Amino acid sequence: MQQKILEFTNILRKSGIRVSTAETIDAFKALDELSIEDRGVFRDALCATMVKRGEEVATFQQLFDLFWSGFYDSLREQFEEAGAGLAEMGVDLDELLKQIAEMLQDMDGEVGDLSDLARAMLLGDLNQLEQMIRAAAEASGVQNIENFLQVGFFSRRTLEQMGVEGASDELRDLAAALEEAGMDPDQVAALRRLIEGLTEAARKGIRNYTERELQQQNHDYMEKFRRETLLEKSFYHLSEDETRKMREVVERLAQRIKNILSIRRRRLKRGKLDLHQTLRRNMSHGGIPFELIFKQRKKDRPKLVILCDVSSSVANVSRFMLQFVYSLQDAFTKIRSYVFVAELGDVTELFREGDISQSIEKALDGGGVINVYTRSNFGYAFHHFWQNHLSVIDNKTTVLILGDARNNYNDPRAWCLRDIHNKAKNVVWLNPESPSAWGFGDSVMNRYLPYTDVAEECRNLKQLSSIIDRLVL
């Protein structure tokens, strides 16, 4: 057990969790006093002794699950699937194995005449199979895996090291011998189907082990790979789990931009060295610059007005844009937010009162001020803004519009956006559709384009991040 804990400690260290020798010894002492039979107690004991920072707990739990459990369960599921097909043929697996054993005895042979691997596969000895996979994987050097592109390579090496194809050939020869010995043709067909299922289960088990090893040995790389994949995945195709993870990615990106802003503000506050004034001020010192003079510069933070389409077709895009903007709200002098489908409503107060995530969900549901269960009408929404809210815009205001400009063949009232554009510092339109679709069908994006300063496709987080960067940096 101590050797396994040392291996686990090394994996934690590779993933950026600093575990000292003293903390490892503390883990040994804790486990001497506690029962390792209780998985929860065992995990909590290791976490309490090895993890020092709250943000490292999630990484610890992922690595704990990968290292200490899970593989046997997944292996069992794969081999159960291999036998599940027999039930469809009306064959009982236990009865089939019993009949095979009886016929082999009549043929002066035993299941034990098979190789260890072939026998373990046929009898479903998962403990032995797990040990064989681990040993073969270690011999193939899987602990040196570095990225996802190497999964196939190390899986094949482990298959060859383990001899899965040879074991499968043994089992196929066994089926042929039993057929010659007079086994019922239906039983032989069932056995052959079982053999193919067992072989495929072994292949999947080995690949699964290789992927888990990659997760353990290169946890940081895999997390970075997942984040980059999410950055480029369309908002339209996010699963529920990916949507949850995307919120975390948005927070990290927003924090990165805030850090850059903080550095720039410090530089702006100090200003740029004024060489001319520095030399003049230090004439009394013989030109030696004892006293430095800086040019004071001030960059005004922009005002921001958001007009956000919350119809179902763009809900995910709206969710992450609002989260991004309000995570950076200290980069703006003032933010006013409006949501619309056809009617337009002011939801600014939602973000002043509560948690950002809860406020965003309320805003996407109309914020209690509009009916979201209607058909999109951009012209109606812009006209309402022009009538009632145009006064919030001045020459320091950036107007950020998010929507697909699908207007259901209503009047686009582009002149309303023209007047908004004339008053504002600039108008930025983010459209989740490809530019090739703008102006086709019921899209009126081509009617609005002349009254925008920036109009870009925005259907994933990478594009959104790039545009927000330009707004605030």
Secondary structure, DSSP 8 states (H G I E B T S, - for coil): -HHHHHHHHHHHHHTT----HHHHHHHHHHHHHS-SSSHHHHHHHHHHHH--SGGGHHHHHHHHHHHHSSHHHHHHHHHHHHHHHHHHTT--HHHHHHHHHHHHHHTT--GGGS-HHHHHHHHT-HHHHHHHHHHHHHHTTGGG--SGGGHHHHHHHHHHHHTHHHHHHHHHHHHHHHHHTT--HHHHHHHHHHHHHHHHHHHHHHHHHHHHHHHHHTHHHHHHHHHHHHHHS-GGG--HHHHHHHHHHHHHHHHHHHHHHHHHHHHHHH-EE-HHHHHHHTGGGTT--SS--EE-------EEEEEEE-SGGGHHHHHHHHHHHHHTGGGSSEEEEEEESSSEEE-HHHHHHS-HHHHHHHHHTTTTTS--SS---HHHHHHHHHHHTGGG--TTEEEEEE---B-TT----HHHHHHHHHHSSEEEEEESS-GGGTTSTTB-HHHHGGG-SEEEE--SHHHHHHHHHHHH-
